[in-house]
Amino acid sequence: MTRLGRYAKKKIEMKAIAVVGPSGSGKTTFLVRLIPELKSRGAKVAVLKHCHEDVPLDREEKDSWKFTEAGASLVGVVTPGRVAVFQESEMPDDIEGAVSRFFTDADIVLIEGGKGVRGLKKISLVRKDIAERLEFAPEELLAVVSDDEVESTIPVFRFSEVGQIADLVMSSSGRSPGATLVVDGAEVPLNPFVESFIRNTVMGMVGSLRGTNLDPGDVVLHVSRKGPRK
């Protein structure tokens, strides 16, 4: 294995999680609900969609398409609000390589698909009349999301429990909690409910104050029984 291969595998194990299930199981809808939950917990989230077929990502006759057709291996488009890069892949289905090269700034990478990648933790979507049984070994799974009863040693959630799923994703990704409590220099452990309550309350209050960022990333609040700090 090359040095890049070892690095890619380490990175994808640390912060990448696949959401898997057959067509119609609701992967995209689930991800759209999970992303803001993770963002509200302070995580920078990226999404990688895995397609089984080589679909065109660039429109024919556009300048970027012409550059690719002419032989350029990497073509970029920069607009005032976005940057898009089209790169010819040397390896088919190189999810690990894509994560390690292009998603290094993300705290958590959610992959739609990727069921064939060994060693990648997965959230399996199970639905009646679509996908009624688990297709993965327990060691491959982080959680199961189902609209029916499922027997599993892995945590099982309903689709409505996206907040609890986000807490599990945060804890498994190695991310620090979204709120910490330090009393007289000693950190006090918080359960997910209390941590979420404190974080959301403080963030909501700060966002409503005049002159503050409406979407703050980090907030430090000092409370003292001794009165105002001097």
N, C-alpha and C positions, 0 to 999 in steps of 0.2 A: 504494500500500500504506500502511495506517495505521501509526502508531508502534507500536501493540500488535502488529500483524502482523509488523513487522520484528523486534521483541523476541522474539516467540514463535518465529520461525524460527531466530534466533540461539541461543536456549536449547535448542531441540530438537536442533539440530545438535551442540551441545557434549556433551550427556550422555544423550540418549535413543537407544535401540537397539531395533529391532523384531525379534521372532522370528516368522518367517513360514513358512507351509506349509499345505497343505490339511487339511481335517478328517481326523483319524486319523493324522496324521504325528507326533504326540507333543509338541506345543508346550507344553502344560501340564506334562507330566512333565519335559520338559527344563528349563523355568523353575524348577520346584520343586527340581531338583538344582543349578541355576546360582546361585540366590539365596544359599544358605549359603556357597558358595565365594567369592562376592563379599563377603559380610559378613565372612568370616574374613580378608579382605584389608584390612579397615578401611573398607569402603564402606557408606554408608547407602543401601539399595536400596528403590525403590518400583516397583510394577507397575501398569500400566494395561491393561485388557483391552478390545480393540476388537470390538464386535459389529456384524454386518452388518444386523441387524434391531433395531427398537425394542422391546426386551424390558422387562417391568415389573421395576423394581429394588426396589419397595416393595410390601408385601403389602396387598391390598385390605382396606378397613375398619379398618386400623391408623390411629392418630391422625395420623401423619405423612402417610399417603396422603390422609386427609380434608383436611388443610391444603393439599396440592397441588391436589386436586380443587376446592377453594374458590377457587383462584387465586393462591396464594403461589408466587412464582418461585424461592424458596430456602427449604428446610426442613432443619433440623438435628436430630439426635438425639444426646444425650450420655449415656453410661453410665459407670460407674466405670472401665472399661477401654478404651473406644473412643469415637470421635466419627465419626458418619456424616452426610454432607451430600448432599441431593438437590437438584439445580439443573436448571431447565428450560434446555435449550441453545438458543441463538439460531442456531447453525449446525450442520448435520448433519455427523457425522464430524469434529468439530473437535479432532483429536488434539493439534495444535500448541498451540491455545488452552488445552486442559486441562492440558498439561504446564507451560505458563508460569504458569498461575494457581494450580494446586493442588499442584505437585510441586517447588516451588522449594527446599525443604529437603533434597531427595534428592541424593546424589552421582551416582547412575545410575538412570535410569528405563527399565525393561524393558517393552516393549509387546508383548502377545500379539496378533498380527495387524498391521494397518496397512500391508499390502503396497502400497496405492495412494497412500501419502504419498511424494511425490517429495522427494529430498534427505535422507531419513531412512535412515541406515545400517541394514542388515538382516543377520540371521543366517538363512540359508535352510536348512530341514530337507528333506533328500532321502531318500526311502525306497523300497525295492523295492515294486512293485505299487501304490504310492500316489502318490508324486511322484518320478518317475525322471529329470527333467530340470530344469535351472535356468531360471527364468522372468524373471530380472532381469539387467540389464546389470552388468558388473563394477564400475562406479563406484557402484552402489547397494549393493553387498555388502561386509560386513565379514568374513564367514566363511561356509563351507558345512559343514553337519554331515550325515553320510551313513552308512548301513550298507552301502554298496557303493562301488565305485571311481567317482570323478567326475573328469573332466578339467576343470580350472579354473585360471586364473591367481590366484584368490583362495585363501587358506589353507583347506584341507579337513581336517576332524577327524572322528573317530569319536564316537559318542554317549558312549562311555566316557571320552573325553578332556576331561571338563568342567573339570578344573583348568586345563588349557592354554587352553581357551576363555576362562575367567575372567581369566587373565593378559592375553590379547589385549584383552578388553573393558576392563580397567583401564587399559591403556596407551593405548587409543584414546579413552577418555573424558576424558583430561586429568588424571586423578587421579594424585597423587604415589604412589610405591611404598609398600607396607605396611611396609617396613623400610628404613632408611638407615644406612650405616656411615660414620662420620667418624673419621679417624685423624689425630691431631695437627692438627686444624683443617681438614683437607682431606677432602672427601667422596669415597668410593671407590665407583665404579660396581659394581652387583651384577646378575648375570644373574638371570632369573626363578626358577631353581631355588634358588640360594643365598639370594635375598631371601625366598622362601617358607619355606625351611628355618629361617632365623634368626627370622623372624616367628613361625612356629608353635611353635618351641622356647621362645622367650622368653614368649610369651603363655601357653603351657601351664604353664610353671614359675610364672609370676606368679599365674595362676588357682588354683594349688594351695596358695598360701601363706595362712596364717591372717591374717585381718584385711584381705585385699585383695578387690577386686571380682572376682567369678567370671567376669565378661565385660568386661574392661577395654577402653576405647576407644583410649587412647594410653599407651604406656609409655616412659619415658626411663631407659636403663641406662648408667651411666658406669663404665668399667673402666680402671684405671690400674696400671702396673707399679711405681709409686712408693709403693704401699701405700694405706691408707685416707685419704680426704680429711679435712682438719682445718678 
